[in-house]
């Protein structure tokens, strides 16, 4: 599968439309991974409150996605 097509599919919601929530969660995951690499490779310390706030945003997005009901087309 083409990587660009795969990344586009990650940004879609249950109704197969692009969603801002998935985009924000993807940005937060990129922030966490990049801060982890910065700590490992460059010894740059990330403040704990920033790390916990970004992780809580991801958790809130995942929780909201799990309780969301798919829209029915009537």
C-alpha positions, 0 to 999 in steps of 0.5 A: 500500500502506498504510504501517502494513501495509508496516511490519508486513510488514517485521517478519516473518521467512521463515516469515511470523511476527513476529521479534524480530531484525527488530524489533531491526534496525529499531530500530538503523536508526532510531537510525543515521538519527536520529543522522545527522540530529542530526549534520547539523541540530543539530551533535550528535556521536555517539561513533564506538564507538556508531555502529560497535557499532550498525552491527555489530548490523545487519550481524550480523542481516543475516548471520544472516538470510542463513544461516537456513534456512526451517523446513519443515512436515512 
